[in-house]
Amino acid sequence: ADAGTLVVRAAAPLASDERGASGQRRLEKWYRSRVAEPENAAFFESFYSQTAACNPLAIDRELARVRPDVTRYWSVVDRSIAVPPGAVAIVEGSAEWWRVRADARLLVVNDWLRKRWMPRPHQRVLQTWHGTMLKRLALDRDAVGLRTRVAVRRESRRWNVLLAQNEYAADIFRRAYAFRGEVWVEGYPRNDALVKSAHHGPGATGRARLRARLGIRAEQRVVLYAPTWRDDATEMVDYLDLPGLPAALAGLPGEHVVLVRGHSRTLRHGRDLDAEGLIDVTTYPDMTDLLAVADVVITDYSSLMFDLTGT
């Protein structure tokens, strides 16, 4: 209690000897000094362990289908993150999390590895990234300092293979990350579901299930607003009068519902928007589901436009 008020502090479910800077230093020292025991396993991480989504999720699904003998570990910030059926959730910073990062034969990530990862001879890293960029990143940004340049090059040296959505993105990745490794220009696994919908129809049952999960009625037309993030803002960019948008759409034929989706980088800083005819779906785990149910998408220069136009 604090001045008569009950204070509740929520944190990741780590053991007492895993918590804090000293606990993590001890675990990292153990991680670096132990002899790894190669495991027939894959380590998945999406958006710094905040979700189980994007390209890693699509690869997980296919791996589970073709190689059910491979153990699939998912790095999560806490136990609120739902992982795919049959996968094993490991909390970031736990002893098991450090162990798996050393033992798993394959690591599949869609952003930086971070956390002082040390490569082992038996390991391979597949960097899927998470979009075709219209904004500058890494070494392409203005006034990049020496420290950042070193960090970018150190990070890209960790990747064995980089997955690019198209040749345009592949060229930018090679330059922006000074990447000299193998690049697979194969499209994005996360978009396979959208491609199938475009060629074979969305699947009435699946679409209806998604709409029901989001609280959307069958007669409503879905407008998805999904801007990208900004360097100078932690919360979602809001150039529109979002609470007033449903009322503005009321003059159009039919009934509309607005889905608002902030970027993954705003997840921990965002706020729920509450208005009639508006649903805040920033914390919904899978963007592909949202694109599948949307009738209209409004964005700025988010890379999701390539997911839509490419299908």
Secondary structure by P-SEA (a helix, b strand, c coil): ccccbbbbbbccccccccccaaaaaaaaaaaaccccccccbbbbbcccccccccaaaaaaaaaaaccccbbbbbbbccccccccccbbbbccccaaaaaaaacccbbbbcccccccccccccbbbbbbcccccccccccccccccaaaaaaaaaaaaaccbbbbccaaaaaaaaacccccccccccccccaaaaaaaaaccccaaaaaaaaaaacccccbbbbbbbbbbbccccccccccccccccccccccccbbbbbbbccccccccbbbbbccccccccccccaaaaaaaccccccccccaaaaaaac
